[in-house]
């Protein structure tokens, strides 16, 4: 960063910035006696050695320099800042927060790989990352400057997608009522779309520029665009599909023509991938000169001449453009194979930086751990590649430039002290700017996910059993269904109260524990997992067998209903099965036993659902006061339902032995849950355990449309004006 100030009649430009970058611009230095002297190689090397020693100690370095400028000069961003005089260096040391190393270790135990992406010097970043516990040399951790990563990524991305120039569109705004509506349409000449040479810039006094892959334009109405260019919800114009591409088939050309075009293509790739401004400008000029010289020589092969002309503007095809099979694939199919064999080789080089490979398999430790001297786009590139490799990615950031990465990551975490743009783009805002809070958020996130699963597992068991029992008994009983069904309407309402309200209070209020961080991430597992379905089926089968038996006319069921003179604990509502088994007293007594046994099956299964896969379901049982209170409340209210509210519910009470039998039957749910966890389901989990993210199914139609657009555009009629479309 530079600033010009007037001092004693002189214009002085002061510059500060990254030490190694500013030092390159200096040709003089001010020594300890305030004397300006030439910066010779020996002194420069001594300064570099000093700077290196400080960066390895974790200091952030800012070099300061100045230069006397001509007076009354107009200054712009292009003003040269060279031949500076070195003034000095500032070393800044940010002490680590005490909790950071422990938080990073907690992430490691939780299966979360932490990567430092920073603008600091490589040595500074490595030192700080080592103190944090992010960088581990013994794990073959990689510390890399972002420029190296960028080169690998951009080369692979270019090989997969190629480049396109943007076709400019006309945007018209008009007031409609209280709202402003916009309309997008192509630039036309005599009612026809412009030739690509005009559409890329001269049409609208703009310079040609490359369109970004995935770039879209949003408007209220779209007019004159080919079918498939406007799609999505809400509809948007796909600027990439609309852009000027370079598609050619060299197989039909002679060898000399093929070699000539390939030479220009390689020049275009080199110019496009070069970062250094001066070198890139030189290569760009050489490319344009080469294309201008070659294009007329290929006039006998029009498609080759056009290909060269486009290559001169750095409009390049993907690396696998000669592979007809790959080029015929849809965008989604090509994405699945990283663009084709040639592009996949380059992406593998990127992945070998991101991951450590053992026996050709990725492992979670090792690989990229520190990315130094990074630009804002580097963070976004990391996010996209990790997500392409099916990783769940969280990103932290506080600046406006971090917004794209925060928005595109699975979880964007903005700092509370960051810009409003960053906070708006993120999913979560960390108010105290503390890394430990991120670990706490992970713990709570896993806890909420588990609690939803616990409740869902409990709820599905209740539903399966209640619906199956009611439906089957309604089909097989003969007589008055309203009397003979084991569960009447009021009983089902009470069961629903247990299942929904109190079940949610009990299971969804479990507090997080540190043990949640001792397991790997669940990744893209389905919400209803294989282990949950296994538990539902085992519990449902057990409960249905028991309840169907209790609903039968077996002799031991009659004996159970007629136990202790067949009366309830208050000596009333006596059932005499030997006298009249079909009496109302015996029918209601049997239904009361079925109802009570069913509720206590859910009572004990609620305890069983406290854990999803763990065997010890009573661990930390009393930590959740809400869970304990709900169980006590359920037991008391169930007792009142059976004994006190008999007329309302349709029960006639039970004696002590019958109560104990119902409680004991329900208790069997615990050993059934233990046995269900022993069922070998690993193979089923590997095959069916993972599902798609929300929105993954929405891309199919767009891929088909894009394939149609690409095919139509290749024969030059994709841009014919069509009927007006509006969302």
VEXFI-38777 format. One record per residue (C-alpha): residue number from 0; residue in one letter; y, x, z. Coordinates in steps of 0.1 Angstrom, whole numbers, plus 5000, padded with zeros to 4 digits. Example, Ala and Ser with C-alpha at 12.3 -4.5 7.8 and 13.67 -1.06 7.14 Angstrom:
! residues 2
SITE   seq   type     yy     xx     zz
SITE     0      a   4955   5123   5078
SITE     1      s   4989   5137   5071
//
This chain:
! residues 727
SITE   seq   type     yy     xx     zz
SITE     0      x   5000   5000   5000
SITE     1      x   5034   5014   4991
SITE     2      x   5070   5005   5000
SITE     3      x   5103   5019   4988
SITE     4      x   5132   5024   5013
SITE     5      x   5167   5039   5010
SITE     6      x   5173   5068   5033
SITE     7      x   5204   5090   5033
SITE     8      x   5211   5080   4997
SITE     9      x   5176   5086   4985
SITE    10      x   5149   5062   4973
SITE    11      x   5117   5072   4992
SITE    12      x   5084   5056   4985
SITE    13      x   5060   5056   5015
SITE    14      x   5023   5051   5009
SITE    15      x   4994   5044   5033
SITE    16      x   4958   5037   5026
SITE    17      x   4922   5049   5026
SITE    18      x   4922   5086   5035
SITE    19      x   4901   5099   5006
SITE    20      x   4920   5078   4980
SITE    21      x   4955   5087   4991
SITE    22      x   4946   5124   4994
SITE    23      x   4936   5123   4957
SITE    24      x   4972   5113   4949
SITE    25      x   4988   5141   4969
SITE    26      x   4999   5174   4954
SITE    27      x   5020   5186   4984
SITE    28      x   5018   5184   5022
SITE    29      x   5042   5188   5051
SITE    30      x   5029   5214   5075
SITE    31      x   5035   5216   5113
SITE    32      x   5069   5232   5107
SITE    33      x   5080   5202   5086
SITE    34      x   5080   5224   5055
SITE    35      x   5067   5209   5023
SITE    36      x   5042   5232   5006
SITE    37      x   5018   5229   4977
SITE    38      x   4984   5213   4985
SITE    39      x   4960   5240   4973
SITE    40      x   4923   5237   4971
SITE    41      x   4917   5255   5004
SITE    42      x   4940   5233   5024
SITE    43      x   4927   5202   5007
SITE    44      x   4891   5212   5017
SITE    45      x   4902   5218   5053
SITE    46      x   4918   5184   5054
SITE    47      x   4887   5168   5039
SITE    48      x   4865   5185   5065
SITE    49      x   4887   5173   5093
SITE    50      x   4887   5137   5079
SITE    51      x   4849   5138   5076
SITE    52      x   4845   5149   5112
SITE    53      x   4866   5120   5124
SITE    54      x   4849   5093   5103
SITE    55      x   4815   5105   5116
SITE    56      x   4829   5098   5151
SITE    57      x   4836   5062   5141
SITE    58      x   4874   5065   5135
SITE    59      x   4891   5045   5109
SITE    60      x   4915   5067   5091
SITE    61      x   4948   5059   5073
SITE    62      x   4966   5086   5054
SITE    63      x   5003   5085   5050
SITE    64      x   5024   5101   5023
SITE    65      x   5058   5098   5006
SITE    66      x   5076   5106   4974
SITE    67      x   5112   5108   4964
SITE    68      x   5118   5083   4935
SITE    69      x   5146   5082   4909
SITE    70      x   5175   5061   4920
SITE    71      x   5181   5025   4907
SITE    72      x   5145   5024   4893
SITE    73      x   5129   4990   4888
SITE    74      x   5096   4989   4908
SITE    75      x   5065   4969   4899
SITE    76      x   5028   4970   4908
SITE    77      x   5024   4994   4879
SITE    78      x   5047   5020   4894
SITE    79      x   5028   5053   4895
SITE    80      x   5020   5066   4929
SITE    81      x   5010   5102   4923
SITE    82      x   5024   5136   4931
SITE    83      x   5028   5124   4967
SITE    84      x   5035   5146   4997
SITE    85      x   5010   5142   5026
SITE    86      x   5027   5134   5059
SITE    87      x   4998   5129   5083
SITE    88      x   4968   5108   5092
SITE    89      x   4963   5080   5118
SITE    90      x   4929   5077   5134
SITE    91      x   4920   5043   5149
SITE    92      x   4891   5037   5171
SITE    93      x   4879   5001   5179
SITE    94      x   4857   5000   5210
SITE    95      x   4826   4978   5207
SITE    96      x   4823   4947   5228
SITE    97      x   4797   4953   5255
SITE    98      x   4776   4923   5244
SITE    99      x   4773   4932   5207
SITE   100      x   4743   4956   5209
SITE   101      x   4723   4931   5229
SITE   102      x   4733   4903   5205
SITE   103      x   4722   4923   5175
SITE   104      x   4689   4931   5192
SITE   105      x   4685   4893   5199
SITE   106      x   4690   4887   5162
SITE   107      x   4664   4913   5154
SITE   108      x   4638   4897   5177
SITE   109      x   4647   4863   5162
SITE   110      x   4638   4876   5127
SITE   111      x   4674   4877   5116
SITE   112      x   4684   4908   5096
SITE   113      x   4720   4918   5103
SITE   114      x   4739   4937   5076
SITE   115      x   4774   4952   5080
SITE   116      x   4797   4946   5050
SITE   117      x   4829   4965   5056
SITE   118      x   4858   4981   5039
SITE   119      x   4855   5012   5062
SITE   120      x   4845   5046   5051
SITE   121      x   4808   5051   5047
SITE   122      x   4806   5076   5076
SITE   123      x   4827   5054   5099
SITE   124      x   4806   5023   5091
SITE   125      x   4773   5042   5096
SITE   126      x   4785   5054   5131
SITE   127      x   4796   5020   5142
SITE   128      x   4765   5003   5128
SITE   129      x   4743   5028   5147
SITE   130      x   4761   5020   5180
SITE   131      x   4757   4983   5173
SITE   132      x   4720   4986   5166
SITE   133      x   4724   4975   5130
SITE   134      x   4716   5008   5114
SITE   135      x   4682   5023   5120
SITE   136      x   4674   5056   5102
SITE   137      x   4638   5054   5115
SITE   138      x   4633   5022   5096
SITE   139      x   4645   5037   5063
SITE   140      x   4677   5018   5066
SITE   141      x   4701   5021   5037
SITE   142      x   4738   5029   5040
SITE   143      x   4755   5025   5006
SITE   144      x   4790   5024   4992
SITE   145      x   4798   4991   4976
SITE   146      x   4806   5008   4942
SITE   147      x   4770   5018   4939
SITE   148      x   4757   4984   4947
SITE   149      x   4782   4968   4924
SITE   150      x   4771   4989   4895
SITE   151      x   4735   4979   4900
SITE   152      x   4743   4942   4905
SITE   153      x   4767   4939   4876
SITE   154      x   4743   4956   4852
SITE   155      x   4715   4933   4862
SITE   156      x   4738   4902   4861
SITE   157      x   4750   4912   4826
SITE   158      x   4714   4917   4815
SITE   159      x   4705   4883   4827
SITE   160      x   4734   4862   4815
SITE   161      x   4754   4883   4790
SITE   162      x   4791   4875   4788
SITE   163      x   4812   4847   4772
SITE   164      x   4849   4843   4765
SITE   165      x   4867   4812   4777
SITE   166      x   4876   4785   4753
SITE   167      x   4908   4771   4766
SITE   168      x   4912   4734   4771
SITE   169      x   4943   4712   4771
SITE   170      x   4951   4695   4804
SITE   171      x   4975   4665   4804
SITE   172      x   4988   4648   4836
SITE   173      x   5001   4613   4839
SITE   174      x   5010   4590   4868
SITE   175      x   4988   4559   4871
SITE   176      x   4998   4537   4899
SITE   177      x   5001   4558   4931
SITE   178      x   4977   4585   4918
SITE   179      x   4980   4613   4893
SITE   180      x   4953   4613   4866
SITE   181      x   4944   4643   4844
SITE   182      x   4927   4645   4811
SITE   183      x   4909   4675   4796
SITE   184      x   4904   4678   4758
SITE   185      x   4898   4706   4733
SITE   186      x   4926   4722   4713
SITE   187      x   4924   4707   4678
SITE   188      x   4937   4716   4644
SITE   189      x   4939   4687   4619
SITE   190      x   4915   4668   4641
SITE   191      x   4889   4695   4642
SITE   192      x   4881   4720   4670
SITE   193      x   4897   4754   4666
SITE   194      x   4876   4784   4653
SITE   195      x   4864   4805   4682
SITE   196      x   4889   4832   4674
SITE   197      x   4918   4808   4680
SITE   198      x   4902   4789   4709
SITE   199      x   4900   4820   4731
SITE   200      x   4937   4824   4735
SITE   201      x   4960   4823   4706
SITE   202      x   4959   4785   4707
SITE   203      x   4979   4784   4740
SITE   204      x   4997   4817   4742
SITE   205      x   4971   4831   4766
SITE   206      x   4952   4863   4766
SITE   207      x   4914   4861   4759
SITE   208      x   4895   4863   4792
SITE   209      x   4859   4861   4802
SITE   210      x   4846   4829   4817
SITE   211      x   4826   4832   4849
SITE   212      x   4790   4820   4850
SITE   213      x   4790   4786   4867
SITE   214      x   4827   4781   4862
SITE   215      x   4837   4744   4859
SITE   216      x   4869   4724   4853
SITE   217      x   4875   4691   4870
SITE   218      x   4896   4662   4857
SITE   219      x   4898   4624   4858
SITE   220      x   4890   4620   4821
SITE   221      x   4873   4641   4794
SITE   222      x   4879   4635   4758
SITE   223      x   4864   4651   4727
SITE   224      x   4837   4672   4743
SITE   225      x   4801   4673   4730
SITE   226      x   4774   4655   4750
SITE   227      x   4761   4676   4779
SITE   228      x   4792   4697   4784
SITE   229      x   4805   4672   4810
SITE   230      x   4780   4666   4838
SITE   231      x   4774   4666   4875
SITE   232      x   4785   4644   4904
SITE   233      x   4814   4642   4901
SITE   234      x   4815   4650   4864
SITE   235      x   4830   4684   4855
SITE   236      x   4834   4704   4823
SITE   237      x   4809   4733   4822
SITE   238      x   4832   4761   4811
SITE   239      x   4803   4786   4807
SITE   240      x   4784   4763   4783
SITE   241      x   4817   4756   4765
SITE   242      x   4826   4793   4763
SITE   243      x   4822   4815   4732
SITE   244      x   4788   4832   4733
SITE   245      x   4772   4858   4711
SITE   246      x   4738   4849   4698
SITE   247      x   4722   4867   4669
SITE   248      x   4688   4876   4657
SITE   249      x   4686   4912   4645
SITE   250      x   4650   4908   4632
SITE   251      x   4662   4895   4598
SITE   252      x   4686   4925   4593
SITE   253      x   4677   4958   4578
SITE   254      x   4671   4989   4600
SITE   255      x   4706   5004   4594
SITE   256      x   4724   4972   4603
SITE   257      x   4703   4967   4634
SITE   258      x   4711   5003   4646
SITE   259      x   4748   4998   4638
SITE   260      x   4751   4966   4658
SITE   261      x   4730   4980   4687
SITE   262      x   4753   5010   4689
SITE   263      x   4783   4987   4692
SITE   264      x   4765   4966   4718
SITE   265      x   4757   4996   4740
SITE   266      x   4794   5007   4737
SITE   267      x   4805   4972   4748
SITE   268      x   4781   4973   4778
SITE   269      x   4794   5007   4789
SITE   270      x   4831   4996   4786
SITE   271      x   4824   4963   4805
SITE   272      x   4806   4980   4834
SITE   273      x   4831   5008   4839
SITE   274      x   4853   5003   4870
SITE   275      x   4878   5031   4867
SITE   276      x   4909   5017   4851
SITE   277      x   4918   5046   4829
SITE   278      x   4883   5053   4817
SITE   279      x   4877   5016   4811
SITE   280      x   4909   5013   4790
SITE   281      x   4899   5043   4769
SITE   282      x   4864   5029   4763
SITE   283      x   4878   4995   4754
SITE   284      x   4901   5011   4728
SITE   285      x   4872   5030   4714
SITE   286      x   4851   4999   4713
SITE   287      x   4877   4979   4694
SITE   288      x   4882   5007   4669
SITE   289      x   4845   5010   4663
SITE   290      x   4841   4972   4658
SITE   291      x   4871   4971   4635
SITE   292      x   4857   4999   4614
SITE   293      x   4821   4985   4613
SITE   294      x   4828   4948   4608
SITE   295      x   4840   4951   4571
SITE   296      x   4810   4973   4563
SITE   297      x   4788   4944   4573
SITE   298      x   4805   4918   4551
SITE   299      x   4772   4913   4532
SITE   300      x   4756   4902   4565
SITE   301      x   4780   4876   4579
SITE   302      x   4761   4870   4611
SITE   303      x   4759   4907   4618
SITE   304      x   4797   4911   4611
SITE   305      x   4804   4882   4635
SITE   306      x   4782   4897   4661
SITE   307      x   4801   4930   4659
SITE   308      x   4834   4912   4660
SITE   309      x   4824   4895   4692
SITE   310      x   4810   4926   4707
SITE   311      x   4844   4942   4701
SITE   312      x   4858   4916   4724
SITE   313      x   4829   4923   4749
SITE   314      x   4811   4890   4742
SITE   315      x   4776   4902   4748
SITE   316      x   4741   4885   4747
SITE   317      x   4717   4889   4776
SITE   318      x   4693   4919   4775
SITE   319      x   4663   4897   4764
SITE   320      x   4681   4882   4734
SITE   321      x   4654   4895   4711
SITE   322      x   4627   4877   4731
SITE   323      x   4624   4843   4714
SITE   324      x   4601   4829   4741
SITE   325      x   4627   4837   4768
SITE   326      x   4657   4825   4748
SITE   327      x   4639   4791   4742
SITE   328      x   4636   4785   4780
SITE   329      x   4659   4762   4799
SITE   330      x   4685   4778   4822
SITE   331      x   4664   4769   4853
SITE   332      x   4632   4785   4838
SITE   333      x   4651   4817   4829
SITE   334      x   4666   4818   4864
SITE   335      x   4631   4817   4879
SITE   336      x   4621   4849   4861
SITE   337      x   4655   4866   4866
SITE   338      x   4665   4861   4830
SITE   339      x   4635   4878   4813
SITE   340      x   4614   4910   4815
SITE   341      x   4643   4934   4807
SITE   342      x   4667   4918   4831
SITE   343      x   4640   4915   4858
SITE   344      x   4636   4953   4857
SITE   345      x   4672   4957   4866
SITE   346      x   4671   4931   4893
SITE   347      x   4641   4949   4908
SITE   348      x   4664   4979   4913
SITE   349      x   4688   4957   4932
SITE   350      x   4660   4944   4954
SITE   351      x   4648   4979   4961
SITE   352      x   4682   4985   4977
SITE   353      x   4682   4952   4997
SITE   354      x   4646   4955   5009
SITE   355      x   4621   4981   5020
SITE   356      x   4588   4978   5001
SITE   357      x   4554   4986   5015
SITE   358      x   4524   4982   4992
SITE   359      x   4547   4965   4967
SITE   360      x   4555   4938   4993
SITE   361      x   4589   4932   5009
SITE   362      x   4593   4938   5046
SITE   363      x   4621   4926   5068
SITE   364      x   4630   4959   5084
SITE   365      x   4647   4986   5065
SITE   366      x   4665   4982   5033
SITE   367      x   4702   4977   5031
SITE   368      x   4719   4977   5065
SITE   369      x   4754   4989   5058
SITE   370      x   4776   4983   5028
SITE   371      x   4808   5004   5030
SITE   372      x   4841   5003   5011
SITE   373      x   4833   4968   4999
SITE   374      x   4854   4943   4980
SITE   375      x   4855   4906   4987
SITE   376      x   4833   4899   4957
SITE   377      x   4806   4922   4970
SITE   378      x   4799   4899   4999
SITE   379      x   4795   4870   4975
SITE   380      x   4771   4890   4953
SITE   381      x   4750   4899   4984
SITE   382      x   4749   4862   4994
SITE   383      x   4738   4851   4959
SITE   384      x   4710   4877   4956
SITE   385      x   4696   4871   4990
SITE   386      x   4696   4833   4984
SITE   387      x   4680   4839   4950
SITE   388      x   4652   4857   4970
SITE   389      x   4647   4825   4991
SITE   390      x   4665   4839   5021
SITE   391      x   4685   4817   5044
SITE   392      x   4719   4835   5045
SITE   393      x   4747   4833   5071
SITE   394      x   4780   4850   5064
SITE   395      x   4809   4858   5087
SITE   396      x   4845   4862   5075
SITE   397      x   4881   4857   5085
SITE   398      x   4902   4863   5054
SITE   399      x   4911   4842   5024
SITE   400      x   4891   4865   5002
SITE   401      x   4860   4857   5022
SITE   402      x   4862   4820   5013
SITE   403      x   4838   4821   4982
SITE   404      x   4811   4839   5002
SITE   405      x   4816   4815   5032
SITE   406      x   4814   4785   5009
SITE   407      x   4783   4797   4989
SITE   408      x   4762   4809   5019
SITE   409      x   4737   4786   5036
SITE   410      x   4758   4789   5067
SITE   411      x   4794   4801   5066
SITE   412      x   4808   4813   5099
SITE   413      x   4846   4817   5101
SITE   414      x   4864   4834   5129
SITE   415      x   4888   4813   5149
SITE   416      x   4916   4838   5143
SITE   417      x   4910   4838   5106
SITE   418      x   4930   4821   5079
SITE   419      x   4930   4783   5073
SITE   420      x   4914   4788   5039
SITE   421      x   4884   4807   5055
SITE   422      x   4880   4781   5082
SITE   423      x   4880   4753   5056
SITE   424      x   4854   4770   5035
SITE   425      x   4831   4777   5064
SITE   426      x   4805   4754   5080
SITE   427      x   4811   4767   5115
SITE   428      x   4841   4782   5132
SITE   429      x   4836   4808   5160
SITE   430      x   4865   4801   5182
SITE   431      x   4862   4833   5203
SITE   432      x   4856   4857   5174
SITE   433      x   4825   4870   5193
SITE   434      x   4793   4880   5177
SITE   435      x   4774   4868   5208
SITE   436      x   4786   4833   5200
SITE   437      x   4768   4835   5166
SITE   438      x   4735   4843   5185
SITE   439      x   4742   4813   5208
SITE   440      x   4748   4791   5177
SITE   441      x   4715   4803   5163
SITE   442      x   4698   4793   5195
SITE   443      x   4714   4759   5196
SITE   444      x   4706   4753   5160
SITE   445      x   4669   4761   5165
SITE   446      x   4669   4739   5196
SITE   447      x   4684   4709   5178
SITE   448      x   4660   4713   5149
SITE   449      x   4631   4715   5173
SITE   450      x   4643   4684   5193
SITE   451      x   4646   4664   5161
SITE   452      x   4610   4674   5153
SITE   453      x   4598   4665   5188
SITE   454      x   4614   4631   5186
SITE   455      x   4601   4625   5151
SITE   456      x   4566   4635   5161
SITE   457      x   4567   4611   5191
SITE   458      x   4582   4583   5171
SITE   459      x   4557   4584   5142
SITE   460      x   4527   4583   5166
SITE   461      x   4541   4551   5182
SITE   462      x   4548   4535   5148
SITE   463      x   4515   4544   5133
SITE   464      x   4495   4530   5163
SITE   465      x   4516   4499   5169
SITE   466      x   4517   4488   5132
SITE   467      x   4480   4496   5126
SITE   468      x   4469   4478   5157
SITE   469      x   4490   4447   5151
SITE   470      x   4481   4445   5114
SITE   471      x   4444   4449   5118
SITE   472      x   4441   4425   5148
SITE   473      x   4462   4399   5129
SITE   474      x   4437   4401   5100
SITE   475      x   4405   4398   5121
SITE   476      x   4413   4374   5149
SITE   477      x   4404   4337   5145
SITE   478      x   4425   4312   5164
SITE   479      x   4461   4312   5175
SITE   480      x   4475   4345   5163
SITE   481      x   4505   4342   5186
SITE   482      x   4482   4342   5217
SITE   483      x   4454   4365   5206
SITE   484      x   4474   4394   5192
SITE   485      x   4472   4422   5218
SITE   486      x   4509   4430   5213
SITE   487      x   4534   4401   5211
SITE   488      x   4570   4403   5199
SITE   489      x   4585   4411   5234
SITE   490      x   4560   4439   5240
SITE   491      x   4568   4454   5206
SITE   492      x   4605   4453   5214
SITE   493      x   4598   4471   5247
SITE   494      x   4577   4497   5229
SITE   495      x   4606   4501   5204
SITE   496      x   4630   4507   5233
SITE   497      x   4607   4534   5246
SITE   498      x   4603   4549   5212
SITE   499      x   4639   4549   5200
SITE   500      x   4664   4549   5229
SITE   501      x   4646   4565   5258
SITE   502      x   4624   4587   5236
SITE   503      x   4655   4601   5220
SITE   504      x   4672   4607   5254
SITE   505      x   4642   4625   5267
SITE   506      x   4632   4647   5238
SITE   507      x   4666   4652   5221
SITE   508      x   4683   4665   5253
SITE   509      x   4660   4695   5260
SITE   510      x   4682   4725   5265
SITE   511      x   4678   4758   5245
SITE   512      x   4659   4787   5260
SITE   513      x   4659   4824   5251
SITE   514      x   4623   4820   5240
SITE   515      x   4637   4803   5208
SITE   516      x   4649   4838   5197
SITE   517      x   4615   4853   5201
SITE   518      x   4601   4837   5169
SITE   519      x   4609   4842   5132
SITE   520      x   4632   4818   5114
SITE   521      x   4616   4785   5102
SITE   522      x   4631   4791   5067
SITE   523      x   4628   4762   5043
SITE   524      x   4601   4744   5062
SITE   525      x   4598   4707   5058
SITE   526      x   4612   4686   5086
SITE   527      x   4579   4668   5089
SITE   528      x   4556   4699   5092
SITE   529      x   4519   4701   5088
SITE   530      x   4514   4707   5125
SITE   531      x   4533   4675   5133
SITE   532      x   4512   4654   5109
SITE   533      x   4481   4669   5124
SITE   534      x   4493   4659   5159
SITE   535      x   4502   4624   5147
SITE   536      x   4468   4619   5131
SITE   537      x   4449   4632   5161
SITE   538      x   4469   4612   5186
SITE   539      x   4470   4581   5164
SITE   540      x   4432   4582   5159
SITE   541      x   4426   4586   5196
SITE   542      x   4449   4558   5206
SITE   543      x   4437   4534   5180
SITE   544      x   4400   4539   5189
SITE   545      x   4408   4533   5226
SITE   546      x   4430   4502   5219
SITE   547      x   4406   4486   5195
SITE   548      x   4378   4490   5221
SITE   549      x   4400   4475   5248
SITE   550      x   4408   4446   5224
SITE   551      x   4371   4439   5218
SITE   552      x   4346   4415   5235
SITE   553      x   4323   4442   5248
SITE   554      x   4307   4435   5282
SITE   555      x   4324   4464   5300
SITE   556      x   4357   4451   5288
SITE   557      x   4349   4417   5303
SITE   558      x   4338   4435   5335
SITE   559      x   4371   4454   5335
SITE   560      x   4391   4422   5332
SITE   561      x   4371   4405   5359
SITE   562      x   4372   4434   5384
SITE   563      x   4379   4425   5421
SITE   564      x   4376   4387   5415
SITE   565      x   4396   4390   5383
SITE   566      x   4430   4386   5402
SITE   567      x   4460   4408   5400
SITE   568      x   4473   4429   5429
SITE   569      x   4490   4398   5444
SITE   570      x   4459   4377   5442
SITE   571      x   4471   4355   5414
SITE   572      x   4463   4347   5377
SITE   573      x   4426   4352   5382
SITE   574      x   4403   4358   5352
SITE   575      x   4367   4347   5354
SITE   576      x   4350   4361   5323
SITE   577      x   4315   4349   5334
SITE   578      x   4329   4313   5336
SITE   579      x   4353   4312   5306
SITE   580      x   4360   4344   5287
SITE   581      x   4382   4324   5263
SITE   582      x   4405   4311   5290
SITE   583      x   4442   4318   5288
SITE   584      x   4440   4339   5320
SITE   585      x   4413   4362   5305
SITE   586      x   4430   4364   5271
SITE   587      x   4464   4374   5287
SITE   588      x   4447   4398   5311
SITE   589      x   4430   4416   5283
SITE   590      x   4463   4418   5263
SITE   591      x   4480   4431   5294
SITE   592      x   4455   4459   5298
SITE   593      x   4459   4468   5261
SITE   594      x   4497   4467   5264
SITE   595      x   4497   4488   5296
SITE   596      x   4472   4514   5282
SITE   597      x   4493   4516   5250
SITE   598      x   4525   4523   5269
SITE   599      x   4509   4549   5291
SITE   600      x   4494   4566   5260
SITE   601      x   4531   4570   5248
SITE   602      x   4541   4580   5284
SITE   603      x   4518   4610   5284
SITE   604      x   4522   4617   5247
SITE   605      x   4560   4620   5254
SITE   606      x   4551   4650   5277
SITE   607      x   4528   4663   5250
SITE   608      x   4556   4662   5224
SITE   609      x   4578   4685   5246
SITE   610      x   4562   4714   5226
SITE   611      x   4555   4715   5189
SITE   612      x   4529   4742   5187
SITE   613      x   4528   4758   5222
SITE   614      x   4499   4749   5245
SITE   615      x   4517   4748   5278
SITE   616      x   4535   4715   5276
SITE   617      x   4546   4715   5312
SITE   618      x   4564   4748   5311
SITE   619      x   4600   4744   5325
SITE   620      x   4591   4707   5330
SITE   621      x   4619   4700   5355
SITE   622      x   4646   4719   5336
SITE   623      x   4656   4688   5318
SITE   624      x   4668   4662   5343
SITE   625      x   4672   4636   5316
SITE   626      x   4636   4640   5306
SITE   627      x   4624   4635   5342
SITE   628      x   4647   4605   5347
SITE   629      x   4635   4588   5315
SITE   630      x   4599   4592   5326
SITE   631      x   4606   4577   5360
SITE   632      x   4626   4549   5345
SITE   633      x   4599   4541   5320
SITE   634      x   4572   4540   5347
SITE   635      x   4593   4517   5369
SITE   636      x   4603   4494   5341
SITE   637      x   4567   4492   5328
SITE   638      x   4555   4482   5363
SITE   639      x   4582   4454   5364
SITE   640      x   4572   4443   5328
SITE   641      x   4536   4438   5338
SITE   642      x   4540   4425   5373
SITE   643      x   4575   4409   5377
SITE   644      x   4585   4397   5343
SITE   645      x   4551   4382   5333
SITE   646      x   4566   4349   5320
SITE   647      x   4591   4367   5298
SITE   648      x   4567   4394   5285
SITE   649      x   4535   4375   5283
SITE   650      x   4515   4394   5310
SITE   651      x   4498   4382   5342
SITE   652      x   4496   4414   5362
SITE   653      x   4469   4439   5370
SITE   654      x   4451   4451   5401
SITE   655      x   4452   4487   5415
SITE   656      x   4420   4498   5397
SITE   657      x   4431   4484   5364
SITE   658      x   4464   4502   5367
SITE   659      x   4447   4535   5375
SITE   660      x   4424   4529   5345
SITE   661      x   4454   4524   5322
SITE   662      x   4471   4555   5335
SITE   663      x   4439   4576   5332
SITE   664      x   4434   4564   5296
SITE   665      x   4469   4574   5287
SITE   666      x   4465   4608   5304
SITE   667      x   4437   4617   5279
SITE   668      x   4466   4621   5254
SITE   669      x   4473   4655   5270
SITE   670      x   4438   4671   5264
SITE   671      x   4438   4654   5229
SITE   672      x   4471   4672   5222
SITE   673      x   4455   4705   5234
SITE   674      x   4425   4700   5211
SITE   675      x   4448   4690   5182
SITE   676      x   4466   4723   5185
SITE   677      x   4433   4741   5181
SITE   678      x   4427   4726   5146
SITE   679      x   4429   4754   5120
SITE   680      x   4458   4744   5097
SITE   681      x   4471   4778   5086
SITE   682      x   4460   4773   5050
SITE   683      x   4476   4739   5048
SITE   684      x   4509   4752   5063
SITE   685      x   4510   4780   5037
SITE   686      x   4505   4756   5009
SITE   687      x   4525   4726   5020
SITE   688      x   4547   4738   5048
SITE   689      x   4578   4746   5028
SITE   690      x   4600   4721   5010
SITE   691      x   4632   4720   4989
SITE   692      x   4667   4722   5001
SITE   693      x   4689   4692   4997
SITE   694      x   4702   4690   4962
SITE   695      x   4675   4712   4947
SITE   696      x   4662   4682   4927
SITE   697      x   4695   4675   4911
SITE   698      x   4695   4705   4887
SITE   699      x   4668   4692   4864
SITE   700      x   4689   4670   4842
SITE   701      x   4717   4696   4840
SITE   702      x   4693   4722   4828
SITE   703      x   4681   4699   4800
SITE   704      x   4716   4691   4790
SITE   705      x   4726   4728   4790
SITE   706      x   4696   4736   4767
SITE   707      x   4708   4708   4743
SITE   708      x   4744   4722   4744
SITE   709      x   4732   4757   4737
SITE   710      x   4710   4746   4708
SITE   711      x   4738   4725   4692
SITE   712      x   4764   4752   4698
SITE   713      x   4742   4777   4679
SITE   714      x   4746   4758   4647
SITE   715      x   4783   4753   4652
SITE   716      x   4787   4716   4657
SITE   717      x   4788   4713   4695
SITE   718      x   4825   4710   4696
SITE   719      x   4829   4680   4673
SITE   720      x   4852   4654   4689
SITE   721      x   4832   4627   4707
SITE   722      x   4842   4594   4723
SITE   723      x   4864   4596   4754
SITE   724      x   4844   4600   4786
SITE   725      x   4856   4595   4821
SITE   726      x   4839   4597   4855
//
